[in-house]
Amino acid sequence: MKRYCVLAIAFFIGLFGAAQAELIIWVGENGANMVDSLGIATDQGFVDLLEGAGYTVQAEYSTMTGNPLTTEQFDILESGDLIIMSRTTSSGSYLDLAGWSSISKPIIVCNIYVARSNRWQWFNTEALINNGRSGAPALKPEIPDHPIFTGLTPDTDGLFYPLDPEIGCGNTSFPNWAEAGDDGVIIATSVTVDSMAAVEGAVAIVYWPMDAAFYPETTQFAGGPRLVFPCGTQEDAGICPKQGLYNLTPVGDQLFLNTVAWMLGKEVGVQDKPAGAPTDYKLAQNFPNPFNPSTRIEFTIPTNSQVKLGIYNMLGQQVALLTNQRYQAGTFSVSWDGLDESGQSVESGVYLYRLESDEVTLTKKMLMIK
């Protein structure tokens, strides 16, 4: 698995604005009044949290199951700005993996079972790994300056605890994974609390950009941004006391809301654009140019955007993909080592490099000389 570094992201800590009107499609099961054997409502705490932050939530309880998805179901899912798969969902009810993969809107999955290789193929494993603390282990940031950690302060060991250990039990309440694939951006892993050591393959929060292959052996590609944010499994309260209750800690509340905002393309925790922030897209001339064997490309974006930067030959065929992920506003740079997608050195000649976002496409030429 690759761990990616966020390139020079700058942001200012602020408060969530009150004028958010984005529509979130909340996918759950068994009705709006789903309760466990102790009468504890399951999803309502999450819905209340989102609505309290100013989002509009459209709850779809047991209406998005089926294989294949119908045209009506697709229309509902695509009508939202973000889709969240609740921890109450049963993975066996969502078997149209190709249909769910094709959805263009961003998706957050809180029920990790649905992302296994025998379901949606986001992870190259069916197995779950227990990791201590009664199903609520510690999170270790792998990208500490990632926007989803805005406004949060880790403990003295650099860890966060988003789930309440008194609400839930069982070995699969916060599962970890062995394989996130080459395109998975590992934002946080899970550690064993007693030793403060990472469990091998203990992936917790993972992001895949649009068009990413989830892992080399998969047949599925991300039709839009995808992210896993495990909130534990839904176990009956008669077996696990308080399991049905809303289980995020105050740290978990903010981490969850930060993640939702980031997946919606919002500037997390930012009220106003800081002075001196970029106001336009720019693609600089690569340096050095001509070059051999490597060169660097700098680009500027004015707002949180999905950015793809690729190298193309003069026939318009893609030679190499340098980046395809979401960036905050700012100036960034990536390098190209003169190798194509198969790892072979390219021939001398003129190449194009192209930046694509939702708003613009910018192209420049470069010269490779051997």
SVG drawing of the C-alpha trace seen along z (x, -y; Angstrom):
<svg xmlns="http://www.w3.org/2000/svg" viewBox="-40 -40 61 53">
<polyline fill="none" stroke="black" stroke-width="0.4" points="0.0,0.0 1.2,-3.5 0.9,-6.3 0.6,-9.6 1.7,-12.9 -0.5,-16.0 1.5,-18.7 1.8,-22.0 -1.8,-22.3 -2.5,-25.6 -5.7,-26.3 -6.9,-28.4 -9.0,-27.1 -12.4,-28.5 -16.0,-27.6 -18.6,-25.8 -20.9,-28.3 -24.6,-28.2 -25.6,-28.6 -24.8,-25.1 -27.5,-23.7 -25.9,-20.6 -28.1,-17.5 -26.8,-14.3 -28.5,-11.0 -28.3,-8.9 -28.6,-5.2 -29.8,-3.0 -32.1,-0.1 -35.3,1.1 -37.1,-2.2 -36.7,-5.6 -37.6,-4.2 -35.1,-1.3 -34.3,-0.3 -32.4,2.5 -33.8,4.8 -33.4,2.1 -35.4,-0.4 -32.4,-2.5 -32.6,-4.4 -29.7,-3.6 -29.1,-6.3 -30.9,-9.3 -27.8,-10.7 -25.9,-10.8 -28.8,-12.5 -29.1,-15.0 -25.4,-15.8 -25.5,-16.5 -28.7,-18.6 -27.3,-20.5 -24.3,-21.4 -26.8,-22.9 -27.0,-20.0 -30.2,-18.8 -30.5,-15.0 -32.7,-12.8 -32.9,-9.4 -33.4,-6.4 -34.2,-3.5 -34.3,-0.1 -35.0,-1.8 -31.6,-1.5 -31.2,2.3 -31.5,4.6 -29.4,6.0 -29.3,4.3 -30.1,0.8 -33.1,-0.6 -33.2,-3.8 -35.3,-5.4 -32.7,-4.4 -29.9,-5.9 -31.8,-9.1 -32.3,-9.5 -28.6,-8.7 -27.3,-11.1 -29.7,-13.9 -27.6,-14.3 -24.3,-16.1 -23.0,-13.3 -24.0,-9.7 -23.3,-8.2 -23.7,-4.5 -24.8,-4.0 -23.3,-1.5 -26.8,0.0 -26.7,1.3 -26.3,5.0 -23.7,5.6 -25.7,8.5 -28.4,6.1 -26.1,4.0 -24.8,6.5 -24.9,4.3 -21.2,3.5 -20.9,2.2 -23.9,-0.1 -22.6,-1.6 -19.1,-2.0 -20.6,-3.9 -22.3,-6.6 -20.6,-9.9 -21.4,-11.6 -18.9,-11.2 -19.7,-8.3 -18.7,-7.8 -19.0,-4.2 -19.4,-3.9 -20.2,-0.1 -16.9,1.5 -18.4,4.8 -19.8,3.4 -16.3,2.5 -14.8,6.0 -13.5,7.8 -16.7,10.1 -18.9,7.0 -17.9,3.6 -14.2,4.5 -12.7,1.5 -10.3,3.6 -8.5,6.7 -9.7,8.9 -12.8,10.4 -11.2,10.7 -11.6,8.3 -8.9,7.6 -9.9,6.8 -7.9,4.1 -8.6,3.7 -10.3,1.2 -13.7,2.8 -14.2,2.1 -13.1,-1.5 -9.3,-1.6 -7.1,-4.6 -6.6,-6.4 -3.2,-7.4 -3.0,-10.1 -0.8,-9.1 -1.3,-12.6 -1.4,-14.8 -2.0,-18.0 -4.9,-16.6 -8.0,-18.9 -10.2,-16.3 -8.1,-16.9 -8.7,-20.6 -9.4,-21.9 -8.6,-18.6 -5.7,-18.1 -4.4,-14.6 -3.4,-13.2 0.2,-13.0 0.7,-9.9 -0.5,-11.7 -3.7,-9.6 -7.5,-10.3 -10.4,-8.4 -13.5,-9.0 -15.6,-6.1 -16.9,-5.7 -15.5,-2.4 -18.5,-2.2 -20.9,-2.0 -20.3,1.2 -18.4,4.4 -17.3,7.3 -14.3,8.0 -15.6,6.3 -16.8,3.0 -13.9,1.1 -12.3,3.4 -9.0,2.9 -7.8,4.0 -4.8,5.7 -5.0,4.2 -6.1,0.7 -4.5,0.8 -2.0,-1.4 -4.5,-4.3 -5.8,-4.3 -4.8,-7.4 -4.3,-6.2 -5.3,-9.1 -5.3,-7.2 -4.4,-3.8 -5.4,-2.1 -3.0,-1.2 -3.1,1.3 -3.7,-0.9 -1.7,1.2 1.5,1.1 0.8,-2.0 2.0,0.0 0.3,0.1 -1.2,3.4 0.0,4.6 -2.6,3.7 -4.6,1.7 -6.1,-0.8 -8.8,-3.0 -9.7,-6.1 -8.9,-5.7 -9.7,-7.9 -9.8,-6.9 -10.0,-9.7 -12.4,-9.5 -11.4,-6.8 -9.1,-5.1 -8.8,-1.3 -9.4,-0.1 -6.7,2.5 -4.8,4.2 -7.0,7.4 -10.4,5.5 -12.8,5.1 -14.2,1.9 -13.2,-1.7 -14.4,-4.7 -17.0,-6.6 -16.5,-9.5 -14.6,-10.3 -14.8,-7.4 -13.9,-7.3 -14.1,-4.8 -14.9,-6.2 -15.6,-3.2 -18.2,-3.9 -18.4,-0.4 -20.9,2.4 -24.5,2.4 -24.8,5.2 -27.9,5.8 -27.9,4.0 -29.2,7.2 -25.8,8.7 -23.7,5.5 -25.1,2.9 -25.7,-0.5 -24.5,0.7 -27.5,-0.9 -26.8,-4.3 -25.0,-7.0 -21.3,-6.2 -19.2,-9.1 -17.2,-11.0 -16.8,-14.8 -13.6,-14.2 -15.5,-11.8 -18.2,-14.5 -15.8,-17.0 -13.8,-14.5 -16.9,-13.2 -18.2,-16.7 -14.7,-17.6 -14.7,-14.5 -18.2,-15.3 -17.2,-18.9 -14.0,-17.8 -15.8,-15.2 -18.2,-17.9 -15.3,-20.0 -15.7,-22.6 -12.8,-24.3 -12.8,-22.6 -13.0,-25.1 -12.6,-28.1 -15.1,-31.0 -13.4,-33.5 -10.7,-33.1 -7.4,-34.3 -5.7,-37.4 -3.3,-36.6 -5.1,-33.3 -4.9,-32.4 -7.8,-33.7 -7.3,-31.7 -6.0,-28.4 -2.4,-28.5 -0.2,-26.0 3.5,-27.0 6.1,-26.0 8.0,-23.0 11.5,-23.4 14.0,-22.6 12.9,-22.6 14.3,-21.0 15.0,-18.3 16.7,-14.9 15.8,-12.8 13.3,-14.6 11.4,-17.9 9.1,-19.6 5.6,-21.1 4.0,-23.7 0.3,-24.5 -2.1,-26.8 -5.7,-26.3 -8.1,-28.9 -10.5,-26.5 -10.8,-23.0 -10.8,-20.9 -10.3,-17.5 -7.2,-17.9 -5.8,-15.5 -2.3,-16.2 -1.1,-13.9 1.6,-13.6 0.5,-13.0 2.3,-12.4 1.5,-14.6 -1.2,-12.1 -3.1,-12.9 -2.4,-9.5 -1.7,-9.4 1.9,-8.6 1.9,-9.1 -0.5,-10.2 1.2,-12.4 -1.7,-13.1 -5.4,-12.7 -6.8,-13.7 -8.5,-16.5 -6.4,-19.6 -7.2,-22.6 -6.6,-26.1 -2.9,-26.8 0.2,-26.2 1.7,-22.7 4.3,-21.0 4.9,-17.5 7.8,-15.9 8.0,-13.7 10.9,-11.2 10.5,-10.8 9.0,-7.3 5.8,-6.1 3.1,-4.1 4.9,-0.8 8.1,-2.2 10.0,-2.6 12.0,-5.8 10.2,-7.8 11.9,-8.8 13.2,-12.3 10.6,-14.6 7.8,-17.1 5.2,-16.1 2.1,-17.8 1.2,-18.1 -2.4,-18.8 -4.2,-20.0 -7.9,-19.1 -10.4,-20.2 -14.1,-20.6 -13.7,-24.2 -10.7,-24.4 -8.4,-22.4 -4.9,-23.9 -2.2,-22.5 1.5,-23.3 4.4,-21.7 7.7,-20.3 10.8,-18.9 12.6,-15.7 16.2,-15.5 18.4,-12.5"/>
</svg>
